[in-house]
Amino acid sequence: MLIDSFERVRETVAEVLDGLTPDELRWRGADGRTNPVGWLVWHLTRVQDIQIAAVAELPEVWQADGWQQRFDLPYPAEASGYGASSTQVGRFHATAEQLAGYHEATHRQTVGYLATLHERDYATVVDQAWDPPVTLGVRLVSTLVDDLQHAGQAALVRGCLQRR
């Protein structure tokens, strides 16, 4: 079920990115402050990459596969977009091909890891910093929910872009 769900995120990302130019990927809505499609896709992919790499004890695709260098963003290497200011979001730039490639590579790592799991694994505590402690199952679902929310936001922004 998780693999199918992350596959749906991948499909939505591909649909959202299809045919958009770099300028369209940076469009910030009528008020000029909306999170743009490109940034939303990058952010949801970074969140997935960071969370899955941590629980799978794998390197992040962002650094390990050279995506950080290919994007050459004006952010620290560990940036995910969480807590970014409007000004920081405004500095984002990328192509649809870069975003699709990074998301696809992250998706492959995600489903590869998910395919190794057994039912007993989901109860493993992966984060003691919360009360109650976070299990692997909870972390995976929260990552999926975050991705779905941002993919939906990106689809909405794309729709507004197309209707402007």
C-alpha positions as a LaTeX table, in Angstrom:
\begin{tabular}{lrrr}
\hline
Residue & $x$ (\AA) & $y$ (\AA) & $z$ (\AA) \\
\hline
Met1 & 0.00 & 0.00 & 0.00 \\
Leu2 & 2.84 & 2.44 & 0.79 \\
Ile3 & 4.59 & 1.68 & $-2.47$ \\
Asp4 & 1.36 & 2.33 & $-4.36$ \\
Ser5 & 0.84 & 5.56 & $-2.44$ \\
Phe6 & 4.33 & 6.89 & $-3.16$ \\
Glu7 & 3.78 & 5.88 & $-6.80$ \\
Arg8 & 0.73 & 8.16 & $-6.83$ \\
Val9 & 2.89 & 11.02 & $-5.55$ \\
Arg10 & 5.33 & 10.31 & $-8.38$ \\
Glu11 & 2.52 & 10.33 & $-10.96$ \\
Thr12 & 1.16 & 13.63 & $-9.62$ \\
Val13 & 4.61 & 15.21 & $-9.68$ \\
Ala14 & 5.10 & 14.13 & $-13.31$ \\
Glu15 & 1.70 & 15.56 & $-14.31$ \\
Val16 & 2.33 & 18.83 & $-12.49$ \\
Leu17 & 5.75 & 19.35 & $-14.09$ \\
Asp18 & 4.75 & 18.34 & $-17.62$ \\
Gly19 & 5.60 & 21.07 & $-20.10$ \\
Leu20 & 6.33 & 23.86 & $-17.61$ \\
Thr21 & 9.13 & 26.32 & $-18.39$ \\
Pro22 & 11.59 & 27.52 & $-15.73$ \\
Asp23 & 9.66 & 30.81 & $-15.51$ \\
Glu24 & 6.37 & 28.96 & $-15.01$ \\
Leu25 & 7.99 & 26.79 & $-12.34$ \\
Arg26 & 8.87 & 30.03 & $-10.48$ \\
Trp27 & 5.46 & 31.75 & $-10.86$ \\
Arg28 & 4.30 & 32.89 & $-7.42$ \\
Gly29 & 0.64 & 33.65 & $-7.95$ \\
Ala30 & $-1.22$ & 36.94 & $-8.24$ \\
Asp31 & 0.18 & 38.19 & $-4.94$ \\
Gly32 & 3.77 & 37.25 & $-5.82$ \\
Arg33 & 4.15 & 35.33 & $-2.55$ \\
Thr34 & 2.64 & 31.92 & $-3.33$ \\
Asn35 & 5.02 & 28.96 & $-3.14$ \\
Pro36 & 5.72 & 28.15 & $-6.82$ \\
Val37 & 5.24 & 24.75 & $-8.44$ \\
Gly38 & 8.98 & 24.14 & $-8.79$ \\
Trp39 & 9.76 & 24.96 & $-5.19$ \\
Leu40 & 6.87 & 22.81 & $-3.93$ \\
Val41 & 8.07 & 19.81 & $-5.95$ \\
Trp42 & 11.67 & 20.33 & $-4.81$ \\
His43 & 10.54 & 20.67 & $-1.18$ \\
Leu44 & 8.33 & 17.55 & $-1.18$ \\
Thr45 & 11.14 & 15.60 & $-2.80$ \\
Arg46 & 13.71 & 16.87 & $-0.28$ \\
Val47 & 11.40 & 15.90 & 2.60 \\
Gln48 & 10.93 & 12.41 & 1.16 \\
Asp49 & 14.65 & 12.07 & 0.48 \\
Ile50 & 15.67 & 13.20 & 3.97 \\
Gln51 & 13.11 & 11.13 & 5.85 \\
Ile52 & 13.61 & 7.91 & 3.86 \\
Ala53 & 17.40 & 8.18 & 3.91 \\
Ala54 & 17.31 & 8.59 & 7.70 \\
Val55 & 15.12 & 5.58 & 8.44 \\
Ala56 & 16.75 & 3.40 & 5.77 \\
Glu57 & 20.23 & 4.44 & 6.93 \\
Leu58 & 21.11 & 5.40 & 3.36 \\
Pro59 & 22.73 & 8.56 & 1.99 \\
Glu60 & 20.39 & 11.25 & 0.75 \\
Val61 & 19.96 & 11.14 & $-3.02$ \\
Trp62 & 20.36 & 14.95 & $-3.05$ \\
Gln63 & 24.04 & 14.73 & $-2.15$ \\
Ala64 & 24.96 & 11.15 & $-3.05$ \\
Asp65 & 23.73 & 11.36 & $-6.64$ \\
Gly66 & 24.97 & 14.89 & $-7.29$ \\
Trp67 & 21.57 & 16.60 & $-7.48$ \\
Gln68 & 22.69 & 19.38 & $-5.15$ \\
Gln69 & 25.44 & 20.35 & $-7.60$ \\
Arg70 & 23.17 & 20.03 & $-10.64$ \\
Phe71 & 20.56 & 22.35 & $-9.13$ \\
Asp72 & 23.15 & 24.81 & $-7.77$ \\
Leu73 & 20.60 & 26.45 & $-5.49$ \\
Pro74 & 21.50 & 29.33 & $-3.16$ \\
Tyr75 & 20.69 & 27.18 & $-0.10$ \\
Pro76 & 22.81 & 25.16 & 2.32 \\
Ala77 & 23.35 & 21.51 & 1.32 \\
Glu78 & 21.04 & 20.30 & 4.08 \\
Ala79 & 18.17 & 22.66 & 3.18 \\
Ser80 & 14.76 & 21.12 & 2.62 \\
Gly81 & 12.68 & 24.26 & 2.35 \\
Tyr82 & 11.17 & 23.76 & 5.79 \\
Gly83 & 10.87 & 27.17 & 7.44 \\
Ala84 & 12.10 & 29.01 & 4.33 \\
Ser85 & 11.24 & 32.69 & 4.08 \\
Ser86 & 9.41 & 34.15 & 1.11 \\
Thr87 & 12.69 & 35.70 & $-0.02$ \\
Gln88 & 14.46 & 32.32 & 0.12 \\
Val89 & 11.63 & 30.69 & $-1.84$ \\
Gly90 & 11.93 & 33.48 & $-4.42$ \\
Arg91 & 15.56 & 32.52 & $-5.08$ \\
Phe92 & 14.55 & 29.03 & $-6.23$ \\
His93 & 15.32 & 28.10 & $-9.84$ \\
Ala94 & 15.22 & 24.79 & $-11.68$ \\
Thr95 & 14.01 & 23.10 & $-14.82$ \\
Ala96 & 11.21 & 20.57 & $-15.02$ \\
Glu97 & 13.79 & 18.01 & $-16.14$ \\
Gln98 & 15.93 & 18.59 & $-13.04$ \\
Leu99 & 12.94 & 18.32 & $-10.74$ \\
Ala100 & 11.58 & 15.21 & $-12.47$ \\
Gly101 & 14.99 & 13.55 & $-12.40$ \\
Tyr102 & 15.60 & 14.25 & $-8.73$ \\
His103 & 12.10 & 13.12 & $-7.81$ \\
Glu104 & 12.44 & 9.92 & $-9.84$ \\
Ala105 & 15.79 & 9.08 & $-8.21$ \\
Thr106 & 14.33 & 9.71 & $-4.75$ \\
His107 & 11.26 & 7.66 & $-5.62$ \\
Arg108 & 13.46 & 4.72 & $-6.67$ \\
Gln109 & 15.30 & 4.84 & $-3.35$ \\
Thr110 & 12.01 & 5.07 & $-1.47$ \\
Val111 & 10.30 & 2.11 & $-3.13$ \\
Gly112 & 13.51 & 0.09 & $-3.02$ \\
Tyr113 & 13.62 & 0.57 & 0.74 \\
Leu114 & 9.89 & $-0.04$ & 1.22 \\
Ala115 & 10.18 & $-3.35$ & $-0.65$ \\
Thr116 & 12.61 & $-4.61$ & 2.03 \\
Leu117 & 10.25 & $-4.03$ & 4.95 \\
His118 & 8.28 & $-6.64$ & 6.86 \\
Glu119 & 5.17 & $-6.07$ & 8.96 \\
Arg120 & 7.18 & $-6.23$ & 12.20 \\
Asp121 & 9.43 & $-3.36$ & 11.03 \\
Tyr122 & 6.67 & $-0.74$ & 11.17 \\
Ala123 & 6.57 & $-0.82$ & 14.99 \\
Thr124 & 10.29 & $-0.03$ & 15.31 \\
Val125 & 10.88 & 3.27 & 17.10 \\
Val126 & 12.87 & 5.61 & 14.85 \\
Asp127 & 12.64 & 8.87 & 16.78 \\
Gln128 & 12.72 & 9.19 & 20.58 \\
Ala129 & 12.42 & 13.00 & 20.48 \\
Trp130 & 8.60 & 12.88 & 20.52 \\
Asp131 & 6.07 & 11.77 & 23.11 \\
Pro132 & 5.08 & 9.15 & 22.22 \\
Pro133 & 8.19 & 8.09 & 20.33 \\
Val134 & 7.75 & 7.88 & 16.55 \\
Thr135 & 7.63 & 4.45 & 14.93 \\
Leu136 & 8.75 & 3.66 & 11.41 \\
Gly137 & 5.12 & 3.24 & 10.33 \\
Val138 & 4.17 & 6.68 & 11.65 \\
Arg139 & 7.23 & 8.30 & 10.04 \\
Leu140 & 6.47 & 6.75 & 6.66 \\
Val141 & 2.82 & 7.83 & 6.79 \\
Ser142 & 3.71 & 11.36 & 7.89 \\
Thr143 & 6.22 & 11.62 & 5.03 \\
Leu144 & 3.60 & 10.37 & 2.58 \\
Val145 & 0.96 & 12.81 & 3.88 \\
Asp146 & 3.39 & 15.73 & 3.62 \\
Asp147 & 4.26 & 14.73 & 0.05 \\
Leu148 & 0.59 & 14.41 & $-0.92$ \\
Gln149 & $-0.27$ & 17.80 & 0.55 \\
His150 & 2.54 & 19.53 & $-1.33$ \\
Ala151 & 1.80 & 17.67 & $-4.57$ \\
Gly152 & $-1.80$ & 18.87 & $-4.29$ \\
Gln153 & $-0.61$ & 22.42 & $-3.64$ \\
Ala154 & 1.65 & 22.24 & $-6.70$ \\
Ala155 & $-1.29$ & 21.02 & $-8.82$ \\
Leu156 & $-3.42$ & 23.91 & $-7.56$ \\
Val157 & $-0.71$ & 26.48 & $-8.33$ \\
Arg158 & $-0.27$ & 24.97 & $-11.80$ \\
Gly159 & $-4.02$ & 25.27 & $-12.38$ \\
Cys160 & $-3.96$ & 28.93 & $-11.31$ \\
Leu161 & $-0.95$ & 29.52 & $-13.56$ \\
Gln162 & $-2.78$ & 28.07 & $-16.54$ \\
Arg163 & $-5.90$ & 30.18 & $-15.86$ \\
Arg164 & $-4.14$ & 33.52 & $-15.28$ \\
\hline
\end{tabular}
